[in-house]
Structures are given as structure tokens and as C-alpha cells.
Amino acid sequence: MSTESLILVLVVVTALGFDFTNGFHDTANAMATSIATRALKPKVAVLLSGVLNLVGAFLSVEVALTVTNAVIRIQNADGTPKEYLVADGGGALLMIVLAGLVGAIVWNLLTWLLGLPSSSSHALFGGLIGSAVAGLGWGGVNWVGDGQKLDGVVGKVILPAVMSPVIAAVVAAAGTWLIYRVTAGLAHRYQEAGFRWGQIGTASLVSLAHGTNDAQKTMGVITLALIASGHWTHPGTIPFWVKAACAFTIAAGTYLGGWRIIRTLGKGLVEIASPQGMAAESASAAVILTSSQLGFALSTTHVATGSVLGTGLGRPGALVRWSVAGRMVTAWLITIPCAGIVGALTWALAHALGGLTGAAVIFLALVAFSAVMWMRSRHRPVNHTNVNDEWTGAGTQREPAQAAA
């Protein structure tokens, strides 16, 4: 097996590793409010979400094609492949993709340990942008597309990142206000029972939508690597085995459950009731499904968080912990640059060592970092038994009761 083929194997394995972290990092987006209001038991919620993420991954490829074509320039103006796609058997681009994935996974694991619902999508884009700039210069990144329309990183990533949480918050706030107006005459127990059933349906829709958006991002990265190595020559399609591998991997990660982030989003941002949960999930599903069809690689985390915040604004007298929201927004703002710095540094190390040695070293460093993050998380475990423990304080949480790892 050639050096480039071995590096390709490392890229595919690392990409699926990212897909797995994406799954458990983003379980909260669909299920945090249903778990917080006890519409679903925690383990049932993550199982349902995993199954629907699996189904959703097969429903569309528009976002995958965005990742394949909209971040790193893979074609010249005349449609011919860039020189780094054919030089060294695509080895240079493979190293860039591998380094970018390392940057994304490092940021995902760090924010998971801190319980921050940051964007896995932006971690991926940041890592790829950082490694591409380090390896190819600023011109290696497809910033605005072909110039005829706003495309590339700015049109497909940055603008949706800014607009989607605002739109989701407005929709959720309006929906929450309307729900409480319409059901004002109903007894509280009837409201809770009815809306908990509604939450199951809307949470399921968000999980399906998440599969149509986030699973595809890893599909796009693997397809980009296959194009670089000459194993795939159709930038407008995705191999079926790539779809299947990414679908099952993100479903497995979702079932694992990112309990720390579920706790923050479900208990820490807003004191949420079942009507708010249904409004938040409905708003999230609408925004995510619309963006998936348009090929916008938005952050489902930003959308879900904006929706939860919107329900706090739409319900009179609701408690919103703005200090927690501030921590989240700070994490959002630094995700792309931080993941980009890690991606660039990782590429520099791999490039200095060269070839398969460089790729193997950064892969093993990632495995070691992941093990450290996991061991750190065992000191104060959060899982399905304590995810709904009381949250106290303006912006900090009381540590949940110690549970078995």
C-alpha cells in the first residue's frame, strides 16, 4: 500500500472520529429540552435521537457537497483540478484535511469537557481553514465562491452562522408567546401533559433534521479526501459507502449522549417548561431543514441554543441566565479561530516531519489527547442519572451528584 493510501486511511478514520464526537456533542440540540421537562427519559431520548440521525443522514447531500466544494479550492476557474489535487498523489491535500480534522476534534472534546454547546460544524470549518491557510496560503480557501454570487465560506458558513440563531430565537419567541396566549385557559397539568407529547414529535423532527445537516459534513470531508487521492472523481456526488459509514457513526455518537452539554442547554440557560420545549424544537427543526435543502452548512448548535433562548424571551417572567448565554456566545466567537490555530499548528508539525511519519504522529497525538479528556471527565461524571439535577447560581452550576461512570 502506498504512502498516500495509508494517509487516506488515517484521514477516513479521523473523519469518522470527528463524526462520532459530532454526534455526542450535538445530542443536546434535539433532546435537551425533552429531557429537562421529562417528556422523555434520558436513555430513551438518546436512543430515539440516534435512530433518527441515522435515517436523516440518507435524506440529502446538499450540505455534504458544500463541505466538499465550498471550503478548500479544488478547481481552477476553467474547471480543471487544482495542482495540489494531482501532485504527490494528493498527499499535500490529504495532510491538510487530516490536520483540519484534528483541530476540529480537539475543540469538540475541550468544549464537551467544559459543558459548552459550541458548534461542531464551525470547529470543522475552522480546522480546515487553518490547515488550508497554513498549507496553501490564503488563496487556498474558497472565501466567496466564483464572484458571481456570495458563496464559499462567507456565503455558506459565516452568514448562516450569524443569521440562523437570530432567526431561530425570533421564531421560538413568537411561538412561545402564541402558545401561552392560546392555552391561557387550560389548567397547568393539562398543558404539561399535552405539550410533553408534542415535544416528543418535535424533538424527533430536530433529530431527523440534524442527521440531514451534520452527518453530511463528514461525508463531504471524506469525499474531499477521496478526490485528493484519486479514488473519486465526481465532486457533485457522494459515494454510498461514505454515506452509510457517516450515518451509522453519528448515530452511535448520538446514542452515547453528550450529557454535560445536555445539562447546560436543558437546565442552565432557561428554566424551561413543556410548551417552551415544543416551541424551541419546532423552531429549530424548521430552520435546520430549510438550510439543509439550501445547502447551508449552519451550526445546529447555534440554532438550538437560539431557539431555547427565544423561548425564555417569549414567555413572560421566564428566567434567562444571561451569564450562561454570554459564555456560550464567547465560545461561538472563538470556535473558528481556535480550531483554525490548532489545525494550522498540526499541519506545521506534520509537514515538518513529512509524509506518513507526520500523519502518524499527529494521529497518535490526537488519540492521546482524547484519552486525557475522557479521563478528566471521569472526575465529575455527568450521565443519564444526574443530568437533571438542580442548577443553581446566576451563571454557574452546582456540580451534579456523583454518579457511576
N, C-alpha and C positions, 0 to 999 in steps of 0.2 A: 504494500500500500504506500502511495506517495506521501510526501510531507504535507502537501495541500489537502489530501484526503483525510489524513489524521487530524489536521487542524479543523477541517469541516466537521468531523465527528465531535470534537470538543465544542465547536460553536453550537451544534444542534443540541447536545446535552446541556450546555449552559443556557440556551434559549428555553428549553423545557423547564430548567430550574427556575428561570425568571417567571415562566408561565405559572408554575406551582406557587411561587411567592405572591404573584398577582392574585391568584385565587384566594388564598387565606388572608391577604391584605385587604381585599375588597369585599369579603363576605358581608361586612357591616353595611355596605351600601344598600343591600337588599333587605337584610334581616335584622338590623339593629333595632329598628322601631318595633317590629313584631315581637322580638324577644323582650324588649323593655316593657311593653304593655302586656306581656304574657299571652298574646294572641297565639303564639306558638311556643312549644317547649324548645329550649336551645338546641338540643341534638336533632330534633325533628326539623327545625328551621334550616340548619346547615345541610342536612341530607336533601331536603327539598330544593334548596338553592343549588347544590351541586348537580343534581339531575337536570334542572332547567338550564344551568350554564352549559351543560353538555349538549342539550338539544339546540340551544340558541347559537352555539358555535357553528352549526351547519347551515344556518339560515341566510347568511350574507357573506360576501367577501369584499365589500367596498372599502372597509377600514383597513383590511389586510393589504389591499392594493395601494392605499395611501401610504402605509408604512414602507412598502417596497419601493415606491417611486418618489415620495414627497420629502424625504429627509436627506439622503445622500444622492448626489447627482450620479446617475448610472447611464445617462445617454448624452451625446452631443446634440447640438441644435439640429443636425441633419438626421438624427435618429440612430446613428451608429453608437456602439458601446464606448464608454469612456476607456481610455488606455489602461487604467488600473483594473478594469474588469478582465482584461486579457493578458496583461503582464504577470509573470510569475504564477501562471495558472490561477490567478485571482487571489493569490496569497496575501497581497497587501490589503485588499478589501476585507478578506476574512479576518485578519488581525484587528482591523478597525471595528468590525461587528462584534468580535469576541470581547474586546476592551469595553465597548459601549454597554454590552450586557453585564459585565462585571460592575460597572458604575451603577447601573440600574438596580441590581440585586443588593449591592451594599447599602444603597439608600433605602430600599424597601425594608431590609432587615433592621436597620437602625431606627427607622420611624415606627416599625411594628413594635420593637422593644420599648419605645417611649409611649406607645399607645396613641400615636398621632395619625389621623386619617389623611395622609398625604397621597399624592397621585402616583400610582404605579406607572401610568401612561407617560406622565411627564418625566419620571425617573428614567424610563426607557429612552424617550426622545433626548433628554439631557445627556445621558451617557453616550448615545450615538453621535450627537452633535459635537460633544467634547472630543471624542476619539477621532471623528472625521476632520475636525479643525486641526488637531494635532498631527494627523497623518497626511492630510491633503491640503491644508490651508483653508482659509475662509471660503474660497471658491468651491470647495468640495461639498458644501452644504447647499441644498436646494432651498434657498430662503424664500423666494417669491414666485417660483414657477417660471414659466416661459415669458412672462412680461405682458401677455395678452389678458390675463385675469389674475386676481390675487389668489395664489395657490401656494404650494410648498409649505415650509414650516410656519410662515406667518399666517397664511390663509387657512390651513388645515389644522394647525395646532395652537398657535398663540391666540388668535381671535376667538376660537371656541372656548379656550381656557378662561378668557376674560368675560365672555358673554354668557356662557352656559350656567354658572352658579347664580348669576343675577336673574336670568330668565326663570330658572327653577324656583328661586326664592319668591319671585313675584307671583308665579302660578300657584305655588303652595300656600302663600299668604292669602291670596284671593279665595282659593279652595277652602282653606280652613275657616275663614270668615263666613263664607257661604254656608258651609256645613253647620256651623254653630247657629246661624240665623234660622236655617230651615228646621233644625232639630231642637230649637229652644224649648218647645213644649213637652218634649219627651222626658220621662224620668231617666235619671243618670244610669241606672242599671240596664235599661233598655238600650241606651246609647252605646254603652261599653260592649254589650253582647253583640249587637248588630255590627258595629264597626270593627270588632275583632275578626269577625268572619270576612268583612270587607278587606281587612288588612292581609289576610291570607291570600286572597286573589291578587291584590295589587303588589304584594311582596313577590309573589310568583312571577308576575309580569316584569318586575325590575330584574329578577334573576335571569329571566329569558333575555331581556334587553342587554344585560351585562355580558352574556355569552356572545351576543351578536356584535358587541363592540370590543371588549377586552381580549377575548381569546384570539381574535383576528390579528392583534398586534404582534403576537409571537409568530403567527403564521407568516406575516409579512417579513419579519426578520429572518426566519429560516429560508423563505423563498429568496430573499436578497442574497443570502449566503450560497444557496444553490446556483443562483445566476452567476455569482462571482467565480465559483469553482467550475462552471461549465456544465453542471448537472441539470440545469433547467434553462430554457431559452425563451420563455414566454412571460414577460413582465406583467401581462394582463390577466394571468390565471394563477391559481394556487394548486399545487399537487394534492391529490386526495389524501395521501398518507400523512401529509403535513397537517391538513385539517383535522384528521382523526387523532393524531398524536397530541395536538394542542388542545383539542376539545376534552379528551379524557384527562389530560394533565391538569388543566384549570379546574375541572370538576373535582378531582382528587384534592387539590389545594383548598377549594371552597369547602369541602366536607371537613377538612381539618379544623377550620374555623379560626379566624384571627381574633380571638376572644378579647385581647387588650383593646383593639380598635372598636370592636362591637360595643365594649363597655363605654368608651369615650363618646361615641356617636349616639348611643342609645340612652345613656344616663347622664353624661357630663355637659352636653351643650344646651339642651332644653328639657325641662320637666314635661314629658310628653304623655298625652292621653290617646286612646284609640282613634278618635276622629282625626286628631293631628297626624297620627301614623298613617292612616289611609290617605290623607291629603298629600303627605310628603312622598309616599311611594307612587301615587298616581302621577304627580308632577315629575318625579324622577324618570318613570317609565316613558312618559310622553316625550321628554327632552332627549333621552338616550336613544329611543327607537327612531326618532326623526333624524338625529345626527348620524346614526348608523346608515340609514338609507342615502344620506347625502355624502357619505364618506368622510365625515369629520371625526378625527381621532381625538375626541374630547375625553376629559377625565370624568369617569363615572363617580369618583370620589367627590370632586367638586360639585357635581350635580346633586348627589345625595345629601351632602352637607348643606348646600344652599337650600334644598327643599326642607330639611329639618329646621334650619334657622328661620325659613319663611313661615313655618307653622307656628313658631313662637311669636313672630310679629303679627300673625293673623288672628291669634287668639287673645282677646283682651285679658290682661292680668297675668299672662303666662310668664314664667321665669326663664330668662335667657342669660346664660353665663357668658358675658361678653369677653371675659379674660380667657376663657377656653377657646372661644371663637378667634380671638387675637392670636393665640398660639397656633391654631390651625392655619390661619391666613399667612402667618410668618413662614410656616413650613411650606405652604404652597409657593410663596415667592422665591424661596431659595432652592426648591427641588431641582429645577432645570440646571441652574449654575453649579450646585453642589455635585449632582450626578455627573455633570459635564466635566468638572475638575477631576473627579475620580476616574472617569473614562479616559481623559487626556493623560493623566499620570500613569494609568495602567497601560495605555498604548505605548508610552515612552519607555516603560520598563520592558515590555515585550519586544519592542523594536531594538532596544539596546542589546538584549540577549539574543534576539534573532530566531526566526523560523520556529520549528517545533519546540525548541527549548523554551523560548519566550512564551509561547502559548501554554505550555505545560506548567510553567512557573506561576503565571497569573491564575490559571485554573486551580492549582493546588492552594494558592494564597486565598482564593475565594472560598474554597472548601473549609480551610482553617478559620477564616473569619466567620463563616456561617456557624461552625461548631461553637465558637466563642459566644456568639449572640444567643444561641439556643441555651447554652449553659447559664448565661446571665439571666435569661428569662425564668429559669427554674428557681431562682432565689425568692421571687414573689410571684408564684404562678397565678394566672387568671385562666379559668376554664368555664365549662358549662355549669359548674356547681356554684360559682360565686360571681358570675358576670353581672348579675342584677343586684349585687349588694349596694347599700345606700351610698350615694355620692354626696359628700359634704364639703363646705367651703366654697368661696367665690370662684376660684379657678383651679383648685387642686382637688384631688380625690383622696378620700380616706382609703388606705390600702384594703382591698377586699380580704376577707378571712382566708387564711392559708388553706389551700386545697391540695389534694394529692396531685402530683404532676401527671 
